[in-house]
Amino acid sequence: DVVVPDGLRRIDDEHQSYSRSNGSWRRGHFVYRGNTSVAEAAAYVLQRMPQHDWREQANESSEPNRRRLEFVRGIYRTEYQLVREYGRTEMIVDYITTLAEDAVEGDETKMEGAKD
């Protein structure tokens, strides 16, 4: 459920974008570039993610051409980083499974093993 604004295309010619899964554990790192402004891309993501049952956790802007958005849905977390440099916008999306709420405290072996 990664939403992508118009004007941005996934970059994976040098393996910048990838995804992994192991059972219910998932990890994705996706890089997109294009001409859409940071403000337009962020507005699109903020509008569309709740339509896919994602809940906004963070919406930070350290300067006009940088934005960080974070969403959660159940055991999943997604972070969007948007940066405008050199006349183009880059959007990096990181998607990961977090530990389930009912996981035994201190028992992170499933997650740790799956990351390797």
N, C-alpha and C positions, 0 to 999 in steps of 0.2 A: 504494500500500500504506500509506495513512495509517490507523492504527487509532484509533477514536474510542470512548471509554467511554460507557456508557449515561448519559443525563441531560445530555449536551452536544449542542448543535445548532450547525451552521455558520451564521455571520453573514456575509451578503453583500448585505444590502439597500443599503448605501452603498459597495459594491465593496471591502469590507475583505478579502475572500477572492478570490484570483485564481490562475490558473496560466498558464504560457507554455511552449511547446516549439518547438524548431527542430532537426529531425533527431533525434539521440539526446540532445540537450541539453534539460534540463527544469528548470523553476523553479516552485515553488508556495508560496503564502503563504495559510494558512487560519486563520481565527479562529473559535473555538467558545466558547460560553458556556452555563452551566447551574448546577445545584445540587449536582453531585457534588463531594465534597471533593477537595482536592489530593492527599491520601494515597491515596484510592481510585482516582482517575484515573491517578496515577503507577504504582500497582501493576498496574492493567489494562494500561497501555502496556508496562511492563517484562515482563509475562507474554506478551503477544501479539506484540510485534515479533519476537522470536526465532523464532516459528512461521512468520514470513514471510521467514526467512533474514536478518534484520537483526541486526548485532552491536553490542552496547552499547559506546559509547566514553566517555560521561560520564554521571554521575548526581550532580548537585550540588544542595544545599539550603542556601541562605544564611539562611533563617529558616523557621519552621513552615508558613507559607502561601505559600511560593515553592519551585519545583522546576524544574530544567533537566535534560533528558535528551537525549542525542545518540546516534544510531545510524548505522552505515555498512553498505552492501551494494554491493560492487563499486565503481563510479564514482559512486554516489549517497550523499548525506548528508542526514539528517533531524534536525532539532532541535525538541524540544518544550519550550515554556516554559509553566509552569502557575502561576497566581497567583490567590489568593482575596482579593477585596476587595469591600466593600459588600454582603456576603451572597451573592455568586455567585463561581463559578470561571470564569476565562478561560483557555483553552488556545490558544496560538499555535503552529502547526506550519509550519516552513520546510523546504522540500524542494528540493535543488539537485543538479545534476550537477557533480562535481568533475572535474578533468583526469584522463584515463586514465593509468595507470602507465607505459604505453609512449609517452606523448606526448613530443615533442621538447622538451627543456628550453629555456625561453625563448620557445617558440612558443605563446602563449596567444591567438592571434588568433581562433580559432574561438569560444572562450568569451567573450572580450571583445566580439566582434561580436555574439554571440547575446544578450548581456545588454541591449544597447541596444534 
